[in-house]
Amino acid sequence: MNHAVSCGGIVIFRGKILVLYKNYRGRYEGWVLPKGTVEPGEEFTETAVREVKEESGAEASIVKYIGTSQYSFSVPEGEVCKDVHWYLMMAENYYSKPQREEYFVDSGYYKYHEASHLLKFQNERQMLEKAYREYTEMRKAGLWVPNHSKV
């Protein structure tokens, strides 16, 4: 079995979560969170920030590590077991532009219950729930402080 590692972000701006709609030639369709493969020599945090930017166009910074999800899938070469390291991230605004080269055809920021309902994969819904709980706790404690200095 092959092993792969990806990193991604649960990106929040003003309480709404960034999700992407992927349509790969009609075979793979659904709403997902931004994530991607770790490149050689890259730190996990660097991968998460880069993948969010590449797939969604969103400028976001890491707030904290959320956890790891795992899943397996088949490719012609055999079974692949993938670990995805997730980070709670803060966006600078509502801007997003889906990366067409990766078959993302739509993107947007949605309220928690909408985003959770839209997400295709249970493991991503679980990470979203954990991240949103962290977000709400940080907000209550006054620790979620958006950076308004950037325009």
N, C-alpha and C positions, 0 to 999 in steps of 0.2 A: 504494500500500500504506500502510495506517495503522500507526502505531507506538505501542506502549504500554509503560509501565514499572511493574513491581511490585517489592516487596521482601518477603522472608520470613526465617524463622528455622529453623535446625536446633537445636531446644531439647533440652538434656540435663540430666537430674537423676540423680545416682548411677549414671551410666553408661548410663542408658536414654534412648531418643529418643522425643519426642512426635510422634505421627502422628494424622491425622484421617481418618475415613471419610465420604466425601461420596456422597449418593445424590440426584441431581437428577431426580426424576420417572421413575426407572428408565432414563433415557437416558444419564446420566453416573454411573458408579459406580466407586469405588476409593479406596484409601488415598493420602493426599497429605500434604505438609508445609504448615504454615500460611504463607500469603502473601497479598498483596493490592496493590491499586493505590495509587500515590503520589497524595496529594491536593495541590491547588495550595498552594504555599508550604511544603510539608512536606519536611523532610530525609529522606533514605533511611533513616537509622537510626531516626527517629521512626516512619516507616511500618512498619518491621519490628517494632518493639516493640508498636505499636498493633494491627497485624494479628494477631500472636500472641495478644494479650490478647482481641481481639474474637472471633476464630474458635475459640479453645480455652479461654478463661478463665484461661490460665496467666500468672502473673507471672514475667517473665524479663528478664534484662539481657544486653546485648550484650557478648561477650567479644572477638570480632574478626571482620573481614570475611573471607569465604571465597571469593567469586567470583561470576560472572554466568553464568546459563544463558539460552539463547535458544530460542524455538520460534515456529511460525506456526500460525494457525488461521483458518478461514473464518467470516465472519458475513454476514448479508444485504447489508451495505454493501460487502463485499469482503474481502480478505485482511488479517490483522492480524499484525504481527511484534512479539513481546513479549520484552523483556529482563527477567529477574528477578535482582535483587541479593540474595545470600544472606549471612546472618550466623550465626556460631556463637553460641549463646545459652545462658545458665545459668538454669535454673528454680530457684525457691525451695523447691518441694516437688513431689509427684506429682499435685497437683490439676489437673484439666481438666474442662471442661464444654463439649461441642460446641455451636456456634452454629447453632441450628435454622433461623434466618432465612436462612442461607446454605446450607442443605441438608446440614449436617454432622450425622450421626446417631450417631456413635460417636467416641471418642478414647481415647488411652491412651499409656502409656510402655512401650516394648518394647526388648529387647536388640537390639544392632546388627544381627546376622544376621537377626533376625525383622523388624525395621523395613525393612531393605533388601529382603527378600523380599516384604513387603507392598506397598511403594510401586508405584503404577501406572505412573509415568513414569520412563524411563531417565535423563533429565536430572536428576531429583530424586535418584535413586539415586547418580549421580555426585557430586552436591553433598554428599550424606550421607557418602559414602566419604571425600571430602576433609575434611569437617568432623570426622568421627570420628577420622581420622588426626591432625588438629591437637589434638583433645581428648586423645587418648592420649599424644601427645608432651608436652603441657602437664602432664598428670598425672604422668608420669615425672619431669619437671623440677621438680615441686612448685609449679607455677604455677596449677593449677586449684584455687582455694580457695573453696569455697562460703561464702556469707554466712549464717552461722547466727544472726546477731543479730536477724533478722526472724522472727516467729512467725506 
